[in-house]
């Protein structure tokens, strides 16, 4: 069960504000 | 870290997850890496809805330790937002579920602080100081709590 990561961070920050939900931001170099 | 079902569940329930890949999202990595001073991968930041950082996890961790850190960070978010009862419950959950993790001693410390912040009653600080005489005695958190016992 993979995590559904968003890649549009700007939009994710806007959504976090709208939904009043914290954001987990992963800086990764893992193979995609 | 990420393939663990418990981690996936906790993240989905508690956060909006976003990823910046150092190579695939190079422009974003430069922008957000500079903004949040993320100079290494993996770096995981727990941000509030305004984008303010409250917890940082740098480097790989085994799943149990990683989940404990995520739970600690979520508790810290509640604490920073002065949600004292929620923070206390979350800090205690870290200690109960992952007593052998590095996060546990820190969680025990803040689990004592949260009720004090809520009530001003120092009893929880004293109890926490005493608890550190029995557990996690060789941690920096035990030193910090020693003044309470």
Backbone of each chain as nested JSON, in Angstrom:
{
  "chains": [
    {"id": "A", "residues": [
      {"number": 1, "name": "UNK", "atoms": {"N": [0.861, -1.203, 0.0], "CA": [0.0, 0.0, 0.0], "C": [0.89, 1.243, 0.0]}},
      {"number": 2, "name": "UNK", "atoms": {"N": [1.098, 1.872, -1.141], "CA": [1.987, 3.037, -1.203], "C": [1.293, 4.31, -0.699]}},
      {"number": 3, "name": "UNK", "atoms": {"N": [2.102, 5.227, -0.241], "CA": [1.579, 6.54, 0.139], "C": [1.342, 7.363, -1.124]}},
      {"number": 4, "name": "UNK", "atoms": {"N": [0.233, 8.042, -1.157], "CA": [-0.103, 8.861, -2.309], "C": [0.521, 10.251, -2.145]}},
      {"number": 5, "name": "UNK", "atoms": {"N": [1.837, 10.327, -2.418], "CA": [2.536, 11.601, -2.272], "C": [2.109, 12.587, -3.344]}},
      {"number": 6, "name": "UNK", "atoms": {"N": [1.924, 13.82, -2.936], "CA": [1.706, 14.89, -3.911], "C": [3.067, 15.445, -4.317]}},
      {"number": 7, "name": "UNK", "atoms": {"N": [3.163, 15.885, -5.555], "CA": [4.425, 16.471, -6.022], "C": [4.297, 17.961, -6.296]}},
      {"number": 8, "name": "UNK", "atoms": {"N": [3.078, 18.456, -6.248], "CA": [2.865, 19.901, -6.358], "C": [2.824, 20.463, -4.935]}},
      {"number": 9, "name": "UNK", "atoms": {"N": [3.985, 20.863, -4.45], "CA": [4.086, 21.287, -3.046], "C": [3.325, 22.584, -2.804]}},
      {"number": 10, "name": "UNK", "atoms": {"N": [3.373, 23.473, -3.784], "CA": [2.627, 24.738, -3.631], "C": [1.141, 24.451, -3.398]}},
      {"number": 11, "name": "UNK", "atoms": {"N": [0.579, 23.541, -4.197], "CA": [-0.837, 23.206, -4.054], "C": [-1.076, 22.448, -2.746]}},
      {"number": 12, "name": "UNK", "atoms": {"N": [-0.142, 21.59, -2.38], "CA": [-0.283, 20.826, -1.126], "C": [-0.333, 21.773, 0.073]}},
      {"number": 13, "name": "UNK", "atoms": {"N": [0.488, 22.827, 0.029], "CA": [0.472, 23.806, 1.123], "C": [-0.869, 24.549, 1.163]}},
      {"number": 14, "name": "UNK", "atoms": {"N": [-1.394, 24.863, -0.015], "CA": [-2.717, 25.516, -0.06], "C": [-3.792, 24.583, 0.481]}},
      {"number": 15, "name": "UNK", "atoms": {"N": [-3.734, 23.311, 0.082], "CA": [-4.724, 22.337, 0.546], "C": [-4.619, 22.121, 2.061]}},
      {"number": 16, "name": "UNK", "atoms": {"N": [-3.392, 22.115, 2.57], "CA": [-3.205, 21.938, 4.012], "C": [-3.899, 23.063, 4.771]}},
      {"number": 17, "name": "UNK", "atoms": {"N": [-3.773, 24.267, 4.229], "CA": [-4.4, 25.423, 4.874], "C": [-5.928, 25.312, 4.81]}},
      {"number": 18, "name": "UNK", "atoms": {"N": [-6.433, 24.921, 3.651], "CA": [-7.878, 24.797, 3.472], "C": [-8.453, 23.703, 4.368]}},
      {"number": 19, "name": "UNK", "atoms": {"N": [-7.734, 22.59, 4.443], "CA": [-8.235, 21.428, 5.189], "C": [-7.819, 21.444, 6.666]}},
      {"number": 20, "name": "UNK", "atoms": {"N": [-7.041, 22.462, 7.045], "CA": [-6.53, 22.553, 8.431], "C": [-5.826, 21.26, 8.834]}},
      {"number": 21, "name": "UNK", "atoms": {"N": [-5.016, 20.756, 7.92], "CA": [-4.319, 19.492, 8.175], "C": [-2.825, 19.702, 8.037]}},
      {"number": 22, "name": "UNK", "atoms": {"N": [-2.016, 19.093, 8.921], "CA": [-0.569, 19.247, 8.789], "C": [-0.061, 18.616, 7.496]}},
      {"number": 23, "name": "UNK", "atoms": {"N": [1.099, 19.099, 7.083], "CA": [1.725, 18.601, 5.855], "C": [2.988, 17.833, 6.212]}},
      {"number": 24, "name": "UNK", "atoms": {"N": [3.14, 16.674, 5.61], "CA": [4.402, 15.936, 5.704], "C": [5.145, 16.172, 4.406]}},
      {"number": 25, "name": "UNK", "atoms": {"N": [6.329, 16.777, 4.5], "CA": [7.125, 17.079, 3.307], "C": [8.381, 16.217, 3.32]}},
      {"number": 26, "name": "UNK", "atoms": {"N": [8.476, 15.345, 2.31], "CA": [9.569, 14.377, 2.222], "C": [10.551, 14.808, 1.135]}},
      {"number": 27, "name": "UNK", "atoms": {"N": [11.765, 15.139, 1.542], "CA": [12.839, 15.394, 0.582], "C": [13.537, 14.062, 0.343]}},
      {"number": 28, "name": "UNK", "atoms": {"N": [13.457, 13.572, -0.887], "CA": [13.857, 12.194, -1.146], "C": [14.806, 12.098, -2.329]}},
      {"number": 29, "name": "UNK", "atoms": {"N": [15.678, 11.084, -2.278], "CA": [16.503, 10.732, -3.428], "C": [16.266, 9.275, -3.795]}},
      {"number": 30, "name": "UNK", "atoms": {"N": [15.212, 8.699, -3.248], "CA": [14.918, 7.281, -3.475], "C": [14.525, 7.059, -4.932]}},
      {"number": 31, "name": "UNK", "atoms": {"N": [14.84, 5.886, -5.484], "CA": [14.424, 5.59, -6.858], "C": [12.911, 5.704, -7.006]}},
      {"number": 32, "name": "UNK", "atoms": {"N": [12.489, 6.308, -8.112], "CA": [11.046, 6.481, -8.311], "C": [10.501, 5.418, -9.261]}}
    ]},
    {"id": "B", "residues": [
      {"number": 1, "name": "UNK", "atoms": {"N": [11.261, 2.305, 5.464], "CA": [10.418, 3.232, 6.243], "C": [9.022, 3.292, 5.613]}},
      {"number": 2, "name": "UNK", "atoms": {"N": [8.958, 3.745, 4.343], "CA": [7.664, 4.038, 3.736], "C": [6.802, 2.822, 3.428]}},
      {"number": 3, "name": "UNK", "atoms": {"N": [7.375, 1.675, 3.057], "CA": [6.487, 0.56, 2.691], "C": [5.729, -0.034, 3.875]}},
      {"number": 4, "name": "UNK", "atoms": {"N": [6.098, 0.312, 5.101], "CA": [5.46, -0.27, 6.271], "C": [3.993, 0.182, 6.354]}},
      {"number": 5, "name": "UNK", "atoms": {"N": [3.094, -0.783, 6.478], "CA": [1.658, -0.47, 6.471], "C": [1.254, 0.463, 7.611]}},
      {"number": 6, "name": "UNK", "atoms": {"N": [1.891, 0.288, 8.766], "CA": [1.553, 1.148, 9.915], "C": [1.948, 2.599, 9.633]}},
      {"number": 7, "name": "UNK", "atoms": {"N": [3.109, 2.757, 8.975], "CA": [3.568, 4.1, 8.614], "C": [2.603, 4.722, 7.614]}},
      {"number": 8, "name": "UNK", "atoms": {"N": [2.237, 3.957, 6.602], "CA": [1.332, 4.463, 5.571], "C": [0.015, 4.907, 6.197]}},
      {"number": 9, "name": "UNK", "atoms": {"N": [-0.529, 4.056, 7.063], "CA": [-1.811, 4.377, 7.709], "C": [-1.702, 5.651, 8.536]}},
      {"number": 10, "name": "UNK", "atoms": {"N": [-0.639, 5.748, 9.326], "CA": [-0.48, 6.911, 10.204], "C": [-0.332, 8.192, 9.383]}},
      {"number": 11, "name": "UNK", "atoms": {"N": [0.455, 8.107, 8.323], "CA": [0.656, 9.293, 7.482], "C": [-0.657, 9.707, 6.831]}},
      {"number": 12, "name": "UNK", "atoms": {"N": [-1.365, 8.751, 6.256], "CA": [-2.621, 9.08, 5.56], "C": [-3.653, 9.667, 6.523]}},
      {"number": 13, "name": "UNK", "atoms": {"N": [-3.652, 9.184, 7.759], "CA": [-4.64, 9.651, 8.741], "C": [-4.3, 11.022, 9.327]}},
      {"number": 14, "name": "UNK", "atoms": {"N": [-3.011, 11.351, 9.34], "CA": [-2.603, 12.54, 10.093], "C": [-2.051, 13.691, 9.27]}},
      {"number": 15, "name": "UNK", "atoms": {"N": [-1.656, 13.425, 8.022], "CA": [-0.965, 14.454, 7.241], "C": [-1.427, 14.454, 5.787]}},
      {"number": 16, "name": "UNK", "atoms": {"N": [-1.18, 15.574, 5.116], "CA": [-1.176, 15.59, 3.665], "C": [0.272, 15.312, 3.26]}},
      {"number": 17, "name": "UNK", "atoms": {"N": [0.543, 14.179, 2.635], "CA": [1.929, 13.85, 2.286], "C": [2.348, 14.455, 0.945]}},
      {"number": 18, "name": "UNK", "atoms": {"N": [3.513, 15.096, 0.934], "CA": [4.063, 15.656, -0.303], "C": [5.537, 15.273, -0.39]}},
      {"number": 19, "name": "UNK", "atoms": {"N": [6.009, 15.087, -1.594], "CA": [7.402, 14.664, -1.782], "C": [8.086, 15.561, -2.799]}},
      {"number": 20, "name": "UNK", "atoms": {"N": [9.313, 15.925, -2.491], "CA": [10.181, 16.625, -3.437], "C": [11.369, 15.719, -3.705]}},
      {"number": 21, "name": "UNK", "atoms": {"N": [11.519, 15.311, -4.96], "CA": [12.628, 14.413, -5.305], "C": [13.825, 15.236, -5.776]}},
      {"number": 22, "name": "UNK", "atoms": {"N": [14.968, 14.895, -5.241], "CA": [16.178, 15.696, -5.498], "C": [16.504, 15.792, -6.982]}},
      {"number": 23, "name": "UNK", "atoms": {"N": [16.218, 14.745, -7.75], "CA": [16.547, 14.765, -9.18], "C": [15.313, 15.024, -10.037]}},
      {"number": 24, "name": "UNK", "atoms": {"N": [14.228, 14.326, -9.723], "CA": [13.029, 14.436, -10.567], "C": [12.349, 15.797, -10.422]}},
      {"number": 25, "name": "UNK", "atoms": {"N": [12.481, 16.405, -9.252], "CA": [11.862, 17.718, -8.99], "C": [12.96, 18.72, -8.63]}},
      {"number": 26, "name": "UNK", "atoms": {"N": [13.973, 18.821, -9.489], "CA": [15.177, 19.587, -9.133], "C": [14.874, 21.044, -8.785]}},
      {"number": 27, "name": "UNK", "atoms": {"N": [13.985, 21.664, -9.549], "CA": [13.682, 23.075, -9.285], "C": [12.98, 23.233, -7.936]}},
      {"number": 28, "name": "UNK", "atoms": {"N": [12.03, 22.329, -7.688], "CA": [11.325, 22.367, -6.395], "C": [12.273, 22.052, -5.246]}},
      {"number": 29, "name": "UNK", "atoms": {"N": [13.173, 21.089, -5.5], "CA": [14.115, 20.722, -4.446], "C": [14.989, 21.908, -4.071]}},
      {"number": 30, "name": "UNK", "atoms": {"N": [15.423, 22.654, -5.08], "CA": [16.26, 23.823, -4.796], "C": [15.467, 24.863, -4.002]}},
      {"number": 31, "name": "UNK", "atoms": {"N": [14.227, 25.098, -4.434], "CA": [13.421, 26.15, -3.793], "C": [13.06, 25.761, -2.355]}},
      {"number": 32, "name": "UNK", "atoms": {"N": [12.469, 24.58, -2.212], "CA": [12.027, 24.189, -0.864], "C": [13.193, 23.72, -0.002]}},
      {"number": 33, "name": "UNK", "atoms": {"N": [14.222, 23.165, -0.647], "CA": [15.401, 22.78, 0.122], "C": [16.05, 23.988, 0.773]}},
      {"number": 34, "name": "UNK", "atoms": {"N": [16.088, 25.086, 0.032], "CA": [16.654, 26.323, 0.602], "C": [15.729, 26.905, 1.659]}},
      {"number": 35, "name": "UNK", "atoms": {"N": [14.44, 26.897, 1.353], "CA": [13.476, 27.483, 2.302], "C": [13.518, 26.786, 3.652]}},
      {"number": 36, "name": "UNK", "atoms": {"N": [13.619, 25.451, 3.605], "CA": [13.572, 24.685, 4.856], "C": [14.946, 24.154, 5.273]}},
      {"number": 37, "name": "UNK", "atoms": {"N": [15.991, 24.587, 4.565], "CA": [17.357, 24.166, 4.885], "C": [17.463, 22.633, 4.954]}},
      {"number": 38, "name": "UNK", "atoms": {"N": [16.953, 22.003, 3.926], "CA": [17.054, 20.549, 3.802], "C": [18.232, 20.242, 2.889]}},
      {"number": 39, "name": "UNK", "atoms": {"N": [19.338, 19.863, 3.497], "CA": [20.569, 19.675, 2.728], "C": [20.906, 18.203, 2.546]}},
      {"number": 40, "name": "UNK", "atoms": {"N": [20.021, 17.325, 3.016], "CA": [20.328, 15.901, 2.975], "C": [19.038, 15.15, 2.721]}},
      {"number": 41, "name": "UNK", "atoms": {"N": [19.177, 13.929, 2.168], "CA": [17.999, 13.074, 2.021], "C": [18.269, 11.73, 2.692]}},
      {"number": 42, "name": "UNK", "atoms": {"N": [17.26, 11.083, 3.243], "CA": [15.918, 11.654, 3.371], "C": [15.845, 12.678, 4.504]}},
      {"number": 43, "name": "UNK", "atoms": {"N": [15.102, 13.731, 4.241], "CA": [14.694, 14.668, 5.294], "C": [13.185, 14.76, 5.243]}},
      {"number": 44, "name": "UNK", "atoms": {"N": [12.546, 14.528, 6.371], "CA": [11.086, 14.585, 6.451], "C": [10.715, 15.694, 7.424]}},
      {"number": 45, "name": "UNK", "atoms": {"N": [9.921, 16.63, 6.934], "CA": [9.485, 17.744, 7.765], "C": [8.001, 17.622, 8.055]}},
      {"number": 46, "name": "UNK", "atoms": {"N": [7.618, 17.914, 9.275], "CA": [6.209, 17.98, 9.635], "C": [5.867, 19.454, 9.815]}},
      {"number": 47, "name": "UNK", "atoms": {"N": [5.001, 19.931, 8.942], "CA": [4.659, 21.351, 8.886], "C": [3.213, 21.55, 9.286]}},
      {"number": 48, "name": "UNK", "atoms": {"N": [2.928, 22.698, 9.89], "CA": [1.524, 23.004, 10.15], "C": [0.878, 23.542, 8.879]}},
      {"number": 49, "name": "UNK", "atoms": {"N": [-0.396, 23.861, 8.967], "CA": [-1.148, 24.265, 7.776], "C": [-0.639, 25.581, 7.188]}},
      {"number": 50, "name": "UNK", "atoms": {"N": [0.167, 26.322, 7.954], "CA": [0.765, 27.557, 7.44], "C": [2.178, 27.333, 6.89]}},
      {"number": 51, "name": "UNK", "atoms": {"N": [2.608, 26.076, 6.87], "CA": [3.928, 25.771, 6.329], "C": [5.058, 25.954, 7.322]}},
      {"number": 52, "name": "UNK", "atoms": {"N": [4.731, 26.113, 8.6], "CA": [5.763, 26.291, 9.628], "C": [6.227, 24.915, 10.127]}},
      {"number": 53, "name": "UNK", "atoms": {"N": [7.546, 24.745, 10.164], "CA": [8.115, 23.46, 10.583], "C": [7.976, 23.251, 12.096]}},
      {"number": 54, "name": "UNK", "atoms": {"N": [7.562, 22.016, 12.467], "CA": [7.46, 21.661, 13.884], "C": [8.297, 20.44, 14.26]}},
      {"number": 55, "name": "UNK", "atoms": {"N": [8.67, 19.647, 13.266], "CA": [9.472, 18.458, 13.569], "C": [10.242, 18.057, 12.321]}},
      {"number": 56, "name": "UNK", "atoms": {"N": [11.439, 17.526, 12.544], "CA": [12.324, 17.165, 11.429], "C": [12.93, 15.795, 11.689]}},
      {"number": 57, "name": "UNK", "atoms": {"N": [12.912, 14.948, 10.67], "CA": [13.536, 13.628, 10.739], "C": [14.564, 13.574, 9.618]}},
      {"number": 58, "name": "UNK", "atoms": {"N": [15.831, 13.411, 9.982], "CA": [16.892, 13.356, 8.977], "C": [17.546, 11.985, 8.994]}},
      {"number": 59, "name": "UNK", "atoms": {"N": [17.722, 11.415, 7.809], "CA": [18.371, 10.115, 7.699], "C": [17.388, 8.969, 7.807]}},
      {"number": 60, "name": "UNK", "atoms": {"N": [17.831, 7.813, 7.326], "CA": [16.989, 6.62, 7.34], "C": [16.775, 6.126, 8.769]}},
      {"number": 61, "name": "UNK", "atoms": {"N": [15.583, 5.612, 9.021], "CA": [15.285, 4.949, 10.286], "C": [14.519, 3.659, 9.999]}},
      {"number": 62, "name": "UNK", "atoms": {"N": [14.728, 2.613, 10.81], "CA": [13.874, 1.429, 10.71], "C": [12.421, 1.823, 10.991]}},
      {"number": 63, "name": "UNK", "atoms": {"N": [11.503, 0.996, 10.528], "CA": [10.079, 1.367, 10.546], "C": [9.581, 1.743, 11.94]}},
      {"number": 64, "name": "UNK", "atoms": {"N": [9.921, 0.957, 12.966], "CA": [9.43, 1.262, 14.312], "C": [9.9, 2.639, 14.775]}},
      {"number": 65, "name": "UNK", "atoms": {"N": [11.181, 2.906, 14.573], "CA": [11.728, 4.196, 15.007], "C": [11.156, 5.345, 14.18]}},
      {"number": 66, "name": "UNK", "atoms": {"N": [10.942, 5.082, 12.902], "CA": [10.386, 6.115, 12.037], "C": [8.953, 6.445, 12.445]}},
      {"number": 67, "name": "UNK", "atoms": {"N": [8.168, 5.398, 12.701], "CA": [6.786, 5.64, 13.12], "C": [6.757, 6.373, 14.466]}},
      {"number": 68, "name": "UNK", "atoms": {"N": [7.65, 5.983, 15.367], "CA": [7.721, 6.674, 16.663], "C": [8.053, 8.148, 16.461]}},
      {"number": 69, "name": "UNK", "atoms": {"N": [8.959, 8.453, 15.531], "CA": [9.309, 9.844, 15.258], "C": [8.14, 10.611, 14.643]}},
      {"number": 70, "name": "UNK", "atoms": {"N": [7.416, 9.951, 13.741], "CA": [6.242, 10.609, 13.154], "C": [5.2, 10.909, 14.229]}},
      {"number": 71, "name": "UNK", "atoms": {"N": [5.0, 9.95, 15.135], "CA": [4.029, 10.157, 16.219], "C": [4.496, 11.258, 17.156]}},
      {"number": 72, "name": "UNK", "atoms": {"N": [5.804, 11.273, 17.438], "CA": [6.364, 12.334, 18.282], "C": [6.151, 13.696, 17.629]}},
      {"number": 73, "name": "UNK", "atoms": {"N": [6.39, 13.754, 16.34], "CA": [6.202, 15.015, 15.624], "C": [4.755, 15.462, 15.602]}},
      {"number": 74, "name": "UNK", "atoms": {"N": [3.847, 14.498, 15.436], "CA": [2.425, 14.852, 15.443], "C": [2.013, 15.365, 16.825]}},
      {"number": 75, "name": "UNK", "atoms": {"N": [2.578, 14.758, 17.865], "CA": [2.315, 15.222, 19.235], "C": [2.87, 16.628, 19.423]}},
      {"number": 76, "name": "UNK", "atoms": {"N": [4.041, 16.868, 18.841], "CA": [4.673, 18.18, 18.976], "C": [3.829, 19.265, 18.29]}},
      {"number": 77, "name": "UNK", "atoms": {"N": [3.248, 18.913, 17.162], "CA": [2.343, 19.85, 16.488], "C": [1.18, 20.222, 17.408]}},
      {"number": 78, "name": "UNK", "atoms": {"N": [0.587, 19.225, 18.048], "CA": [-0.525, 19.49, 18.974], "C": [-0.046, 20.357, 20.13]}},
      {"number": 79, "name": "UNK", "atoms": {"N": [1.142, 20.063, 20.646], "CA": [1.704, 20.832, 21.764], "C": [1.904, 22.29, 21.347]}},
      {"number": 80, "name": "UNK", "atoms": {"N": [2.517, 22.493, 20.187], "CA": [2.797, 23.855, 19.721], "C": [1.518, 24.639, 19.445]}},
      {"number": 81, "name": "UNK", "atoms": {"N": [0.433, 23.916, 19.196], "CA": [-0.853, 24.572, 18.97], "C": [-1.68, 24.65, 20.263]}},
      {"number": 82, "name": "UNK", "atoms": {"N": [-1.004, 24.372, 21.365], "CA": [-1.594, 24.465, 22.711], "C": [-2.801, 23.557, 22.895]}},
      {"number": 83, "name": "UNK", "atoms": {"N": [-2.796, 22.454, 22.178], "CA": [-3.828, 21.422, 22.353], "C": [-3.276, 20.432, 23.38]}},
      {"number": 84, "name": "UNK", "atoms": {"N": [-3.318, 20.864, 24.639], "CA": [-2.548, 20.169, 25.681], "C": [-2.979, 18.73, 25.895]}},
      {"number": 85, "name": "UNK", "atoms": {"N": [-4.285, 18.491, 25.975], "CA": [-4.761, 17.134, 26.247], "C": [-4.425, 16.195, 25.085]}},
      {"number": 86, "name": "UNK", "atoms": {"N": [-4.616, 16.691, 23.868], "CA": [-4.29, 15.879, 22.696], "C": [-2.787, 15.603, 22.647]}},
      {"number": 87, "name": "UNK", "atoms": {"N": [-2.005, 16.617, 22.936], "CA": [-0.548, 16.445, 22.932], "C": [-0.132, 15.412, 23.975]}},
      {"number": 88, "name": "UNK", "atoms": {"N": [-0.667, 15.527, 25.194], "CA": [-0.308, 14.574, 26.256], "C": [-0.652, 13.147, 25.837]}},
      {"number": 89, "name": "UNK", "atoms": {"N": [-1.847, 12.983, 25.288], "CA": [-2.269, 11.645, 24.849], "C": [-1.324, 11.102, 23.781]}},
      {"number": 90, "name": "UNK", "atoms": {"N": [-0.938, 11.942, 22.852], "CA": [-0.068, 11.495, 21.759], "C": [1.346, 11.197, 22.254]}},
      {"number": 91, "name": "UNK", "atoms": {"N": [1.873, 12.037, 23.14], "CA": [3.211, 11.759, 23.687], "C": [3.216, 10.429, 24.453]}},
      {"number": 92, "name": "UNK", "atoms": {"N": [2.176, 10.229, 25.254], "CA": [2.103, 8.978, 26.023], "C": [2.015, 7.761, 25.101]}},
      {"number": 93, "name": "UNK", "atoms": {"N": [1.324, 7.93, 23.99], "CA": [1.175, 6.819, 23.048], "C": [2.536, 6.401, 22.472]}},
      {"number": 94, "name": "UNK", "atoms": {"N": [3.414, 7.375, 22.253], "CA": [4.76, 7.051, 21.759], "C": [5.485, 6.172, 22.776]}},
      {"number": 95, "name": "UNK", "atoms": {"N": [5.41, 6.564, 24.054], "CA": [6.105, 5.814, 25.1], "C": [5.508, 4.411, 25.235]}},
      {"number": 96, "name": "UNK", "atoms": {"N": [4.193, 4.342, 25.154], "CA": [3.537, 3.038, 25.34], "C": [3.788, 2.092, 24.174]}},
      {"number": 97, "name": "UNK", "atoms": {"N": [3.728, 2.617, 22.967], "CA": [3.847, 1.743, 21.789], "C": [5.29, 1.459, 21.397]}},
      {"number": 98, "name": "UNK", "atoms": {"N": [6.171, 2.426, 21.641], "CA": [7.567, 2.254, 21.217], "C": [8.521, 2.622, 22.353]}},
      {"number": 99, "name": "UNK", "atoms": {"N": [8.44, 1.869, 23.454], "CA": [9.25, 2.219, 24.635], "C": [10.751, 2.111, 24.398]}},
      {"number": 100, "name": "UNK", "atoms": {"N": [11.153, 1.333, 23.398], "CA": [12.59, 1.16, 23.147], "C": [13.119, 2.089, 22.051]}},
      {"number": 101, "name": "UNK", "atoms": {"N": [12.282, 2.945, 21.544], "CA": [12.731, 3.861, 20.485], "C": [13.454, 5.066, 21.083]}},
      {"number": 102, "name": "UNK", "atoms": {"N": [14.243, 5.735, 20.261], "CA": [14.914, 6.955, 20.716], "C": [13.913, 8.062, 21.016]}},
      {"number": 103, "name": "UNK", "atoms": {"N": [12.746, 7.973, 20.394], "CA": [11.729, 9.008, 20.593], "C": [11.061, 8.915, 21.96]}},
      {"number": 104, "name": "UNK", "atoms": {"N": [11.151, 7.75, 22.602], "CA": [10.356, 7.512, 23.809], "C": [10.73, 8.462, 24.952]}},
      {"number": 105, "name": "UNK", "atoms": {"N": [12.02, 8.649, 25.185], "CA": [12.435, 9.492, 26.309], "C": [11.973, 10.939, 26.104]}},
      {"number": 106, "name": "UNK", "atoms": {"N": [12.11, 11.417, 24.877], "CA": [11.65, 12.777, 24.587], "C": [10.143, 12.886, 24.777]}},
      {"number": 107, "name": "UNK", "atoms": {"N": [9.429, 11.844, 24.332], "CA": [7.97, 11.848, 24.479], "C": [7.563, 11.82, 25.952]}},
      {"number": 108, "name": "UNK", "atoms": {"N": [8.288, 11.045, 26.757], "CA": [7.979, 10.987, 28.194], "C": [8.145, 12.372, 28.829]}},
      {"number": 109, "name": "UNK", "atoms": {"N": [9.199, 13.066, 28.424], "CA": [9.461, 14.408, 28.959], "C": [8.288, 15.348, 28.654]}},
      {"number": 110, "name": "UNK", "atoms": {"N": [7.902, 15.385, 27.375], "CA": [6.855, 16.336, 26.977], "C": [5.479, 15.906, 27.469]}},
      {"number": 111, "name": "UNK", "atoms": {"N": [5.294, 14.602, 27.687], "CA": [4.023, 14.127, 28.265], "C": [3.848, 14.666, 29.678]}},
      {"number": 112, "name": "UNK", "atoms": {"N": [4.962, 14.967, 30.33], "CA": [4.882, 15.59, 31.65], "C": [4.658, 17.09, 31.577]}},
      {"number": 113, "name": "UNK", "atoms": {"N": [5.177, 17.701, 30.527], "CA": [5.053, 19.153, 30.39], "C": [3.627, 19.558, 29.99]}},
      {"number": 114, "name": "UNK", "atoms": {"N": [3.016, 18.773, 29.09], "CA": [1.709, 19.166, 28.535], "C": [0.653, 19.411, 29.621]}},
      {"number": 115, "name": "UNK", "atoms": {"N": [0.458, 18.498, 30.585], "CA": [-0.552, 18.783, 31.605], "C": [-0.195, 19.973, 32.498]}},
      {"number": 116, "name": "UNK", "atoms": {"N": [1.104, 20.185, 32.705], "CA": [1.514, 21.362, 33.466], "C": [1.133, 22.643, 32.734]}},
      {"number": 117, "name": "UNK", "atoms": {"N": [1.342, 22.635, 31.411], "CA": [0.97, 23.807, 30.616], "C": [-0.54, 24.041, 30.668]}},
      {"number": 118, "name": "UNK", "atoms": {"N": [-1.3, 22.946, 30.774], "CA": [-2.763, 23.057, 30.789], "C": [-3.283, 23.579, 32.121]}},
      {"number": 119, "name": "UNK", "atoms": {"N": [-2.634, 23.177, 33.217], "CA": [-3.212, 23.444, 34.541], "C": [-2.342, 24.326, 35.428]}},
      {"number": 120, "name": "UNK", "atoms": {"N": [-1.053, 24.362, 35.173], "CA": [-0.141, 25.072, 36.065], "C": [0.221, 24.265, 37.299]}},
      {"number": 121, "name": "UNK", "atoms": {"N": [-0.326, 23.064, 37.39], "CA": [-0.036, 22.185, 38.533], "C": [1.269, 21.437, 38.264]}},
      {"number": 122, "name": "UNK", "atoms": {"N": [2.287, 21.619, 39.122], "CA": [3.582, 20.99, 38.849], "C": [3.636, 19.499, 39.172]}},
      {"number": 123, "name": "UNK", "atoms": {"N": [2.507, 18.925, 39.582], "CA": [2.514, 17.505, 39.961], "C": [2.989, 16.612, 38.811]}},
      {"number": 124, "name": "UNK", "atoms": {"N": [2.58, 16.945, 37.584], "CA": [2.968, 16.091, 36.452], "C": [4.468, 16.201, 36.183]}},
      {"number": 125, "name": "UNK", "atoms": {"N": [5.043, 17.367, 36.457], "CA": [6.488, 17.507, 36.279], "C": [7.231, 16.649, 37.299]}},
      {"number": 126, "name": "UNK", "atoms": {"N": [6.752, 16.7, 38.54], "CA": [7.391, 15.907, 39.591], "C": [7.3, 14.415, 39.277]}},
      {"number": 127, "name": "UNK", "atoms": {"N": [6.114, 13.976, 38.849], "CA": [5.924, 12.56, 38.514], "C": [6.826, 12.146, 37.356]}},
      {"number": 128, "name": "UNK", "atoms": {"N": [6.983, 13.066, 36.399], "CA": [7.842, 12.752, 35.251], "C": [9.305, 12.68, 35.678]}},
      {"number": 129, "name": "UNK", "atoms": {"N": [9.708, 13.605, 36.521], "CA": [11.074, 13.563, 37.039], "C": [11.354, 12.262, 37.761]}},
      {"number": 130, "name": "UNK", "atoms": {"N": [10.368, 11.799, 38.515], "CA": [10.536, 10.523, 39.227], "C": [10.554, 9.345, 38.257]}},
      {"number": 131, "name": "UNK", "atoms": {"N": [9.715, 9.438, 37.217], "CA": [9.684, 8.36, 36.218], "C": [11.044, 8.21, 35.55]}},
      {"number": 132, "name": "UNK", "atoms": {"N": [11.729, 9.336, 35.325], "CA": [13.043, 9.287, 34.686], "C": [14.11, 8.684, 35.602]}},
      {"number": 133, "name": "UNK", "atoms": {"N": [13.807, 8.552, 36.87], "CA": [14.767, 7.859, 37.752], "C": [14.698, 6.346, 37.546]}},
      {"number": 134, "name": "UNK", "atoms": {"N": [13.574, 5.9, 36.923], "CA": [13.397, 4.467, 36.688], "C": [13.673, 4.084, 35.24]}},
      {"number": 135, "name": "UNK", "atoms": {"N": [13.463, 5.011, 34.291], "CA": [13.604, 4.678, 32.874], "C": [14.41, 5.768, 32.168]}},
      {"number": 136, "name": "UNK", "atoms": {"N": [15.031, 5.369, 31.104], "CA": [15.752, 6.306, 30.212], "C": [16.745, 7.173, 30.99]}},
      {"number": 137, "name": "UNK", "atoms": {"N": [17.389, 6.548, 31.983], "CA": [18.237, 7.338, 32.882], "C": [19.473, 7.915, 32.205]}},
      {"number": 138, "name": "UNK", "atoms": {"N": [19.902, 7.284, 31.098], "CA": [21.121, 7.744, 30.43], "C": [20.832, 8.672, 29.251]}},
      {"number": 139, "name": "UNK", "atoms": {"N": [19.674, 9.266, 29.233], "CA": [19.319, 10.153, 28.113], "C": [19.408, 11.62, 28.548]}},
      {"number": 140, "name": "UNK", "atoms": {"N": [19.587, 12.507, 27.564], "CA": [19.563, 13.95, 27.888], "C": [18.246, 14.374, 28.523]}},
      {"number": 141, "name": "UNK", "atoms": {"N": [17.166, 13.671, 28.183], "CA": [15.846, 14.042, 28.71], "C": [15.754, 13.778, 30.197]}},
      {"number": 142, "name": "UNK", "atoms": {"N": [16.433, 12.732, 30.663], "CA": [16.474, 12.45, 32.105], "C": [17.214, 13.58, 32.836]}},
      {"number": 143, "name": "UNK", "atoms": {"N": [18.267, 14.082, 32.217], "CA": [18.994, 15.211, 32.829], "C": [18.084, 16.431, 32.925]}},
      {"number": 144, "name": "UNK", "atoms": {"N": [17.363, 16.697, 31.842], "CA": [16.486, 17.869, 31.835], "C": [15.378, 17.752, 32.864]}},
      {"number": 145, "name": "UNK", "atoms": {"N": [14.883, 16.516, 33.073], "CA": [13.772, 16.305, 34.011], "C": [14.259, 16.177, 35.454]}},
      {"number": 146, "name": "UNK", "atoms": {"N": [15.567, 16.052, 35.648], "CA": [16.083, 15.795, 36.999], "C": [15.749, 16.931, 37.959]}},
      {"number": 147, "name": "UNK", "atoms": {"N": [15.577, 18.114, 37.439], "CA": [15.278, 19.265, 38.292], "C": [13.855, 19.189, 38.864]}},
      {"number": 148, "name": "UNK", "atoms": {"N": [13.006, 18.358, 38.292], "CA": [11.613, 18.263, 38.719], "C": [11.407, 17.268, 39.858]}},
      {"number": 149, "name": "UNK", "atoms": {"N": [12.309, 16.298, 40.001], "CA": [12.049, 15.179, 40.932], "C": [12.241, 15.616, 42.378]}}
    ]}
  ]
}
